[in-house]
Amino acid sequence: MNSLIPLLVAAPLAGAALLLLGGRYLDRFGHWLGTAAAALSFAFGLVLFAQMLGRSTDQRAIHQHLFSWVPVNGFQADVSFQLDQLSITFVLLITGVGSLIHLYSVGYMAHDERRRRFFGYLNLFLAAMLLLVLADNYLLLYVGWEGVGLASYLLIGFWQHKPSAATAAKKAFLVNRVGDMGLSIAIMLMFAEFGNFTFSGVFGTAQQASSGKLTAIALMLLLAACGKSAQVPLQSWLGDAMEGPTPVSALIHAATMVTAGVYLITRSSAIFNLAPDAQTVVVVVGAVTLLYGAIVGCAKDDIKKALAGSTMSQIGYMVLAAGLGPIGYVFAIMHLVTHGFFKAGLFLGAGSVMHGMNDEVNMRHYGGLRKYLPVTFVTFGLGYLAIIGFPGLSGFFSKDKIIEAAFAKGGTEGWILGLCALVGAAVTAFYMTRVMLMTFFGEKRWQADPATGEQPHPHESPSTMTLPMIVLAFGSVFAGGLFAFNSSFVDWLAPVTGHTEGHSPLSSIVVTLLTSAVMLAGVLLSYLMYGRAPVPVTPPVGSLLTRAARRDLMQDELNHALLVRPGSALAASLVYLDSKALDGFVNGLAATVGGISSRLRRIQTGYVRSYALSMLGGTVLLVATTLLMRSV
């Protein structure tokens, strides 16, 4: 069993190396090679999962040491893997959904001249994410963490001939560097406090550390999570990241990158459980972000950016649940997995719509597409029902559990968090119904291509694209019920994350009725606004909140005011100090030495008679001084 663990990472890593270094002769079949590498890793994951099921609960965690990475006296860094119930859950999500996205990309990128390189980057993305979730120490996790950042930069900016794509890639890279500083500082604090950075070493001695140090480490880990998972205040990159090809958006939002922050918090549960102040901050960040993303999603006409706001909001639910501690860890991961199915399906469905509409992303130029894209309509519709929490579908089981856990927090805080989660559910139903109505219902609002004048001819996507959408639709429908049946997912994950039953002031039935009621209210309101009347091709001015939401609630302006301007002012001050003070002192000293040297140089004439005269003058001066002193 141990021998298969490294192969999980090795398969996509080898695929990336071959595709990126193998040359043009791989162009003809490189896309299938990349897809096969992802599928092979998924097959290894299934074998490991089956073997793990055959073990007793206390024997399921497996550690494998490969080699000593940095063997230095007092500092030991190893390349070692840890496979347990938490990591295998992520492995199956990453490789399973990732393989479907690879297959979808075969059709989606069929006419791209750089398709081989694209699949190489996809394989690199999977390998980095797998390394992140399989590492048994924070330093190796950091390597995967940075690899994910690199792969996202390459994929978001894949069409770098577009200035918007190149800018979006740089923005994602730079914003994530802020979060990465948090992870690097946390690792340094761990080594200073515990003498190592392995999970077992840190978690086993965490109780001996002071509350202040644990809080500092937890907050730095949260900062890292905010960067990767696009949580407030490091969320500004996610919407712009839609400039990449649509399969990239599906991979980032469903199986990799944005899930990394939730994994980091959950994996570090032993630290957060001992730092209640940091847990409170986690809960606040999650609650604010779930509302923030939902509001932004309501105002976007770009179908991918509307789904991006949705991702931000749904990850906010997961972070909120993780901040609740043992009450919510399991449900955070449960929602992460169900979200992986329906969000990947929604993004691939959006790509299918774009494929049939000449790459148009503006939903105001859609309408009536259900007749022309029947498979896309059904699969996208099932993902829509799952994300809004329609009873019986995946999102219903996972999101309801988070809302119930929020109320179970107890006291005023529990009521506030529970109400925030309910409001988020209502707004989710509103903006997702808006997406459905503007895209698949109503009158045609199709627009000719401004460059060519060609009218769109919507048509269903090829089977390489529709087959992954169908598989993901099945997951959107059935995964949540399977996890909730007989508390199977709770029993599976609890040995790693821990789990305690909360005591909610509201029963499960009441929470379910409330959630269903607010969901239906959101659907009804959206129908009244977008279903009964024609959708204008040109967006109305809207309220102040609508205009702000279209600009992502002014997040770029806020970052510019709080970070860019002060940073620019500081840089200008340092430049002035360097040029006027430091350079002035150095240049002045050099000028002084140069002036003195130029004057002394006049004495060195090179004529012997001048030197003899100088010697004579010196001798006369010396004799005169001597005689004067004797006379005195």
C-alpha atoms as one frame of an Amber mdcrd trajectory, in Angstrom:
protein
   0.000   0.000   0.000   2.787   2.428   0.897   4.409   2.013  -2.509   1.389
   3.538  -4.256   1.382   6.780  -2.272   4.295   8.471  -4.115   2.749   7.405
  -7.427  -0.233   9.647  -6.706   2.059  12.649  -7.184   4.488  11.018  -9.601
   1.890  10.264 -12.308   0.747  13.855 -13.003   4.258  15.189 -12.311   5.707
  12.874 -14.937   2.922  13.885 -17.309   3.760  17.552 -16.788   7.466  16.928
 -17.404   6.832  15.003 -20.628   4.329  17.514 -21.980   6.381  20.594 -21.164
   9.791  19.198 -22.138   8.950  16.540 -24.739   8.744  18.774 -27.759   6.307
  19.276 -30.604   6.113  15.632 -31.611   3.763  15.189 -28.621   1.304  17.744
 -29.981  -0.819  15.085 -31.691  -1.560  13.077 -28.551  -0.277  15.190 -25.655
  -3.806  16.002 -24.499  -4.580  12.306 -24.123  -1.290  11.746 -22.332  -2.171
  14.457 -19.814  -5.654  13.024 -19.326  -4.238   9.518 -18.857  -1.779  10.771
 -16.224  -4.623  12.357 -14.220  -6.786   9.243 -14.580  -3.891   6.998 -13.512
  -3.468   9.025 -10.325  -7.209   8.682  -9.692  -6.929   4.907 -10.154  -4.117
   4.781  -7.590  -6.311   6.811  -5.242  -9.204   4.362  -5.622  -6.919   1.409
  -4.833  -5.576   3.159  -1.733  -9.099   4.082  -0.652 -10.274   0.494  -1.011
  -7.298  -0.750   0.993  -7.941   1.855   3.656 -11.555   0.711   3.991 -10.262
  -2.759   4.786  -8.323  -1.515   7.798  -9.583  -0.793  11.285 -10.147   2.873
  12.145  -6.970   3.227  14.208  -4.841   1.623  11.471  -5.947   3.746   8.541
  -3.349   6.520   8.834  -0.153   5.627   6.955   3.177   7.454   6.968   5.824
   6.962   4.318   9.309   8.433   4.474  10.974   8.853   1.086  14.223  10.661
   1.829  15.830  13.321   4.003  15.488  16.617   2.258  17.577  18.906   4.504
  19.545  16.779   7.010  21.256  19.469   9.097  22.168  19.360  12.765  19.204
  20.810  14.642  17.092  21.112  11.480  15.583  18.034   9.865  13.338  18.372
   6.830  12.073  15.188   5.209  10.074  14.335   2.150   7.452  12.172   3.843
   3.798  11.514   3.112   0.796  11.036   5.389  -2.258   9.280   4.017  -5.304
   9.301   6.268  -9.037   9.800   5.944  -8.695  13.548   5.379  -5.948  13.369
   2.770  -7.528  10.473   0.811 -10.774  12.475   0.635  -8.897  15.303  -1.030
  -6.928  12.904  -3.232 -10.119  11.416  -4.668 -11.668  14.863  -5.174  -8.563
  16.325  -6.820  -7.868  13.413  -9.132 -11.485  12.447  -9.820 -12.828  15.879
 -10.670  -9.446  16.800 -12.154  -9.587  13.855 -14.571 -13.067  14.885 -15.718
 -11.838  18.432 -16.311  -8.910  17.054 -18.320 -11.326  15.065 -20.488 -13.552
  18.130 -20.923 -10.500  20.161 -21.964  -9.806  17.769 -24.847 -12.867  19.158
 -26.586 -12.776  22.678 -25.175  -9.148  23.334 -26.215  -9.342  21.340 -29.468
  -8.392  24.297 -31.662  -5.766  25.862 -29.431  -2.256  25.666 -30.890  -0.718
  25.409 -27.414  -2.972  22.621 -26.171  -0.044  20.360 -25.201   1.370  23.032
 -22.932  -2.061  23.632 -21.425  -2.358  19.987 -20.423   1.170  20.093 -19.018
   0.134  22.967 -16.768  -3.024  21.078 -15.736  -0.907  18.059 -14.744   1.452
  20.333 -12.823  -1.534  21.806 -10.988  -2.728  18.348  -9.902   0.755  17.269
  -8.816   1.263  20.384  -6.687  -2.145  20.070  -5.035  -1.589  16.369  -4.301
   1.787  17.149  -2.737   0.085  19.766  -0.579  -2.526  17.398   0.844  -0.201
  14.379   1.205   2.696  16.110   2.985   3.245  15.089   6.598   4.923  18.361
   7.539   4.326  22.047   6.954   7.545  22.671   5.030   6.739  20.066   2.376
   3.148  21.345   2.373   4.625  24.776   1.625   6.332  23.381  -1.479   2.984
  22.138  -2.783   1.391  25.413  -1.706   3.821  27.413  -3.848   3.486  24.921
  -6.705  -0.264  25.542  -6.731   0.402  29.284  -6.886   2.786  28.834  -9.816
   0.405  26.585 -11.748  -2.509  28.969 -11.210  -0.390  31.855 -12.507   0.513
  29.895 -15.651  -3.077  28.805 -16.310  -4.881  32.061 -15.508  -2.509  33.854
 -17.869  -2.461  31.058 -20.441  -3.898  33.360 -23.092  -1.312  36.019 -22.273
  -1.815  37.660 -25.649  -4.822  39.264 -23.960  -3.653  42.064 -21.627  -6.565
  41.318 -19.278  -5.401  37.709 -18.847  -1.793  38.687 -18.208  -2.903  41.278
 -15.654  -5.241  38.815 -13.927  -2.445  36.251 -13.606  -0.101  38.784 -12.040
  -2.826  39.958  -9.688  -3.570  36.420  -8.504   0.133  35.739  -8.057   0.822
  38.902  -6.050  -2.254  38.699  -3.803  -1.406  35.100  -3.008   2.140  36.092
  -2.089   0.651  38.106   0.787  -1.056  34.995   2.102   2.040  32.891   1.493
   4.000  35.181   3.794   1.566  34.154   6.521   2.307  30.454   5.977   6.075
  31.011   5.926   5.933  33.028   9.159   3.744  30.335  10.766   6.319  27.663
   9.862   9.139  29.748  11.350   7.129  30.291  14.530   6.480  26.553  14.753
  10.169  25.724  14.447  11.106  28.362  17.015   8.475  27.105  19.468   8.410
  23.333  18.900  11.770  22.614  17.284  10.157  21.004  14.213   7.326  21.464
  11.755   5.956  17.947  11.292   2.259  17.474  11.953   2.883  14.898  14.673
   5.585  16.994  16.344   3.615  20.235  16.319   0.245  18.772  17.280   1.722
  16.517  19.942   3.371  19.388  21.824   0.939  22.211  21.014  -0.614  22.080
  24.485   2.723  23.062  26.006   2.874  26.351  24.092   1.488  29.616  25.378
  -1.887  30.846  24.212  -0.337  33.934  22.603   2.082  31.939  20.466  -0.598
  29.507  19.362  -2.867  32.415  18.452  -0.085  34.017  16.404   0.570  30.764
  14.530  -3.161  30.221  13.916  -3.650  33.759  12.602  -0.733  33.379  10.198
  -2.234  30.104   8.959  -5.555  31.910   8.499  -3.829  34.635   6.472  -2.427
  31.943   4.202  -5.872  30.360   3.877  -7.441  33.721   2.997  -5.027  34.114
   0.085  -5.511  30.687  -1.475  -9.251  30.428  -0.737 -10.076  34.037  -1.732
 -11.472  35.062   1.622 -11.765  38.608   2.915  -9.472  40.580   2.780  -7.483
  38.709   0.082 -10.385  37.910  -2.236  -9.788  40.445  -5.003  -7.978  38.058
  -7.372 -10.723  35.460  -7.788 -13.069  37.327 -10.135 -10.274  38.438 -12.440
  -8.981  34.862 -12.582 -11.912  34.078 -14.905  -9.728  35.398 -17.733  -8.191
  31.935 -17.984  -9.767  29.124 -20.049 -12.981  27.831 -18.483 -11.533  24.399
 -17.504  -8.988  26.317 -15.414 -11.812  28.092 -13.609 -13.467  24.736 -12.903
 -10.210  23.244 -11.599  -9.399  26.228  -9.373 -12.894  26.527  -7.945 -13.804
  22.877  -7.490 -10.789  20.640  -6.920  -7.632  22.644  -6.244  -6.485  26.099
  -5.167  -9.479  27.561  -3.319  -9.956  24.325  -1.370  -6.358  24.503  -0.092
  -7.161  27.097   2.575  -9.990  24.995   4.008  -7.655  21.981   4.074  -4.968
  23.983   5.890  -7.341  25.120   8.641  -8.876  21.682   9.060  -5.507  19.899
   9.050  -4.311  22.371  11.695  -7.336  21.753  13.919  -5.106  20.846  16.893
  -3.677  24.382  16.818  -6.958  26.202  16.260  -8.693  24.241  19.020  -6.162
  25.690  21.478  -6.489  29.239  20.109 -10.134  30.314  20.633  -9.430  33.934
  19.703  -8.083  32.808  16.331 -11.133  30.568  15.861 -13.346  33.607  16.375
 -11.460  35.439  13.647 -11.891  32.426  11.339 -15.636  32.433  11.942 -15.892
  36.174  11.281 -13.882  35.888   8.060 -16.110  33.047   6.844 -19.369  34.810
   7.722 -18.306  38.090   6.095 -17.038  36.357   2.960 -20.123  34.205   2.438
 -22.271  37.349   2.389 -19.709  39.360   0.425 -19.440  36.787  -2.368 -23.200
  36.290  -2.532 -23.845  40.026  -2.934 -21.201  40.293  -5.661 -22.718  37.314
  -7.477 -26.092  39.068  -7.658 -24.797  41.899  -9.851 -22.521  40.130 -12.333
 -23.655  39.752 -15.940 -20.550  37.709 -16.846 -21.629  34.098 -16.221 -18.172
  33.015 -15.030 -17.800  35.967 -12.679 -21.238  35.284 -11.214 -20.070  31.736
 -10.491 -16.821  33.122  -9.068 -18.787  35.172  -6.547 -20.663  31.996  -5.754
 -17.413  30.143  -5.063 -16.230  32.890  -2.746 -19.495  32.626  -0.846 -19.511
  28.816  -0.639 -15.902  28.704   0.548 -17.017  31.247   3.157 -19.496  28.643
   4.415 -16.670  26.123   4.713 -14.371  28.541   6.546 -17.196  29.457   8.907
 -17.776  25.769   9.655 -14.057  25.183  10.195 -13.968  28.113  12.624 -16.669
  26.439  14.716 -14.119  23.810  15.765 -15.052  20.158  16.323 -18.701  21.036
  15.730 -18.022  22.029  12.135 -14.777  20.526  10.783 -16.466  17.492   9.265
 -19.235  19.539   7.684 -16.722  22.002   6.213 -15.059  19.135   4.336 -18.398
  17.554   3.460 -19.556  20.779   1.833 -16.169  21.127   0.145 -16.596  17.741
  -1.546 -20.221  18.262  -2.605 -19.280  21.746  -3.795 -16.534  20.163  -5.886
 -19.164  18.233  -7.845 -21.736  20.929  -8.480 -19.338  23.836  -8.907 -17.207
  21.931 -11.420 -20.415  21.019 -13.249 -21.586  24.629 -13.252 -18.308  25.967
 -14.629 -18.090  23.266 -17.282 -21.714  24.043 -18.148 -20.811  27.721 -18.487
 -17.963  26.718 -20.799 -20.388  24.641 -22.861 -22.682  27.661 -23.200 -19.725
  29.802 -24.268 -18.685  27.104 -26.741 -22.073  27.370 -28.434 -22.252  31.173
 -28.249 -18.943  32.241 -29.843 -17.266  32.597 -26.431 -19.832  35.163 -25.293
 -19.869  35.478 -21.488 -22.490  38.207 -21.027 -25.721  36.574 -19.834 -27.701
  39.536 -21.143 -26.801  38.246 -24.615 -28.116  34.743 -23.894 -31.731  33.641
 -23.416 -33.757  30.636 -24.569 -30.736  28.313 -24.772 -32.424  25.313 -23.138
 -33.809  24.247 -26.529 -30.425  24.326 -28.221 -28.219  22.881 -25.454 -30.408
  20.217 -23.804 -27.617  18.248 -22.099 -25.976  21.414 -20.838 -29.335  22.683
 -19.613 -30.124  19.534 -17.624 -26.658  19.090 -16.111 -26.284  22.798 -15.320
 -29.800  22.773 -13.870 -28.985  19.899 -11.519 -25.882  21.750 -10.360 -28.041
  24.826  -9.809 -30.518  22.873  -7.687 -27.661  21.377  -5.693 -25.982  24.691
  -4.888 -29.182  26.413  -3.767 -29.863  23.528  -1.366 -32.900  22.003  -3.047
 -34.142  19.186  -0.795 -32.571  15.828  -1.607 -29.612  17.105  -3.609 -26.010
  17.340  -2.416 -25.944  20.947  -1.278 -29.064  20.405   0.798 -27.304  17.897
   3.053 -23.977  19.680   3.455 -25.121  23.304   3.704 -27.938  22.523   6.126
 -25.436  20.876   8.441 -23.273  24.004   8.448 -26.263  26.221   9.214 -27.292
  23.897  12.023 -23.729  23.887  13.384 -23.678  27.693  13.275 -26.777  27.872
  15.474 -25.213  25.234  17.738 -22.358  27.643  18.517 -24.686  28.886  21.231
 -25.508  32.280  22.683 -25.783  35.505  20.730 -22.844  34.512  18.534 -24.653
  31.364  17.447 -27.799  33.271  16.504 -25.800  35.848  14.516 -23.840  33.198
  12.630 -26.939  31.122  11.976 -28.848  34.115  10.610 -25.891  35.104   8.413
 -25.819  31.578   7.009 -29.567  31.696   6.342 -29.306  35.056   4.590 -26.480
  33.641   2.505 -28.692  30.708   1.500 -31.452  33.079   0.377 -29.079  35.244
  -1.655 -27.489  32.140  -3.201 -30.902  31.003  -4.411 -31.535  34.492  -5.807
 -28.383  34.930  -7.889 -28.237  31.329  -9.096 -31.864  31.484 -10.233 -30.956
  34.714 -11.987 -28.169  32.875 -13.840 -30.537  30.090 -14.875 -33.273  32.444
 -16.071 -30.967  34.802 -17.979 -29.138  31.926 -19.680 -31.695  29.258 -20.499
 -35.114  30.931 -20.375 -36.825  33.981 -21.820 -36.457  35.465 -25.270 -33.336
  35.292 -27.402 -31.012  38.226 -26.862 -28.184  36.955 -29.029 -25.726  39.491
 -30.396 -23.522  39.300 -33.474 -19.775  39.029 -32.970 -18.545  42.657 -33.018
 -15.349  41.661 -34.838 -16.788  39.449 -37.584 -20.488  40.297 -37.547 -21.274
  36.570 -37.317 -24.469  35.609 -35.517 -24.155  32.848 -32.878 -25.454  29.391
 -33.760 -25.843  27.655 -30.390 -25.244  23.926 -30.478 -24.562  21.166 -28.000
 -20.938  20.478 -27.114 -19.082  17.317 -28.208 -19.196  14.182 -26.081 -15.773
  14.815 -24.568 -17.338  17.882 -22.934 -20.825  16.586 -22.133 -19.720  13.271
 -20.598 -17.818  14.928 -17.690 -20.806  17.222 -17.165 -23.130  14.221 -16.873
 -20.853  12.460 -14.366 -20.600  15.619 -12.258 -24.376  16.009 -12.386 -24.739
  12.560 -10.815 -22.384  13.678  -8.028 -24.398  16.860  -7.599 -27.529  14.791
  -7.066 -26.372  11.810  -5.032 -23.112  12.633  -3.194 -24.682  14.545  -0.316
 -27.251  11.876   0.438 -24.578   9.187   0.336 -22.421  11.120   2.801 -25.319
  11.862   5.129 -26.672   8.287   5.119 -26.150   6.763   8.560 -23.651   9.588
   9.337 -21.125   7.813   7.105 -19.016  10.890   6.311 -18.924  12.013   9.948
 -17.779   8.571  11.070 -15.180   8.478   8.294 -13.534  11.838   9.009 -14.017
  12.253  12.769 -10.927  10.171  13.748  -8.743  12.797  12.038 -10.557  16.089
  12.616 -12.484  15.224  15.754 -16.199  15.785  16.051 -18.615  16.797  18.775
 -22.345  17.152  18.468 -23.515  20.712  18.949 -26.605  21.666  20.902 -28.576
  23.880  18.571 -31.507  25.862  19.983 -33.305  24.827  16.793 -33.986  21.211
  15.869 -32.733  19.754  12.585 -36.275  19.804  11.200 -36.728  23.481  12.036
 -33.381  24.368  10.441 -34.329  22.411   7.325 -37.700  24.190   7.106 -36.094
  27.603   7.594 -33.407  26.913   5.007 -35.945  25.633   2.503 -38.182  28.635
   3.130 -35.440  31.231   2.560 -34.258  29.279  -0.489 -37.733  29.375  -2.010
 -38.018  33.065  -1.169 -34.794  33.762  -3.059 -35.981  31.757  -6.052 -39.359
  33.542  -6.081 -37.814  37.005  -5.850 -35.419  36.227  -8.678 -38.275  34.904
 -10.810 -40.301  38.054 -10.224 -37.351  40.214 -11.310 -35.933  38.166 -14.200
 -38.523  35.574 -15.174 -41.742  37.521 -15.698 -40.353  40.462 -17.647 -37.888
  40.656 -20.543 -34.270  41.058 -19.513 -32.851  44.294 -20.958 -29.752  43.839
 -23.096 -28.244  46.963 -21.551 -28.040  46.745 -17.752 -29.987  49.433 -15.885
 -28.105  51.851 -13.665 -29.396  50.149 -10.536 -29.113  51.113  -6.892 -25.953
  52.225  -5.140 -25.471  48.701  -3.774 -25.917  47.199  -7.249 -23.356  49.558
  -8.756 -20.933  48.770  -5.941 -21.495  45.020  -6.359 -20.734  45.288 -10.079
 -17.361  46.677  -9.014 -16.859  43.864  -6.485 -17.972  46.116  -3.608 -15.038
  48.406  -4.362 -12.458  45.839  -3.250  -9.844  47.037  -5.745 -10.402  50.644
  -4.759 -10.125  49.716  -1.088  -6.908  47.776  -1.676  -5.557  50.694  -3.656
  -6.377  53.137  -0.869  -5.141  50.980   1.996  -2.176  49.237   0.401  -1.120
  50.612  -2.979  -1.094  54.315  -2.177   0.654  53.959   1.205   3.075  51.507
  -0.401   3.776  53.909  -3.264   4.260  56.772  -0.820   6.645  54.677   1.269
   8.569  53.660  -1.845   8.796  57.298  -2.996  10.031  58.326   0.463  12.687
  55.631   0.422  13.761  56.657  -3.072  14.057  60.287  -1.914  16.005  59.238
   1.182  18.283  57.093  -0.926  18.901  59.691  -3.639  19.114  62.825  -1.494
  20.439  61.664   1.861  22.390  58.439   1.358  23.540  59.140  -2.196  24.124
  62.784  -1.261  26.410  61.795   1.608  28.304  59.238  -0.455  28.579  61.526
  -3.473  29.601  64.455  -1.280  32.313  62.408   0.402  33.543  61.255  -2.981
  33.552  64.833  -4.299  35.535  66.010  -1.241  38.163  63.318  -1.677  38.273
  64.027  -5.381  38.764  67.774  -4.815  41.528  67.247  -2.312  43.163  64.717
  -4.612  43.028  67.071  -7.588  44.802  69.759  -5.558  47.393  67.404  -4.146
  48.015  66.166  -7.646  49.441  69.563  -8.555  52.322  68.969  -6.144  53.285
  65.806  -7.990  54.709  67.547 -11.097  57.299  64.915 -12.037  60.146  67.445
 -12.238  63.279  66.637 -10.175  64.104  70.300  -9.644  60.689  70.865  -8.085
  61.183  67.947  -5.698  64.728  69.238  -4.836  63.368  72.693  -4.129  60.674
  71.171  -1.901  63.300  69.172  -0.022  65.441  72.267   0.385  62.535  74.291
   1.658  61.635  71.544   4.118  65.226  71.320   5.342  65.463  75.094   5.822
  62.147  75.044   7.718  63.313  72.186   9.934  66.667  73.863  10.754  65.013
  77.192  11.471  62.497  75.567  13.786  65.287  73.721  15.642  67.380  76.892
  16.131  64.330  78.811  17.312  63.498  76.201  19.936  67.106  76.180  21.276
  67.126  79.951  21.617  63.976  79.852  23.642
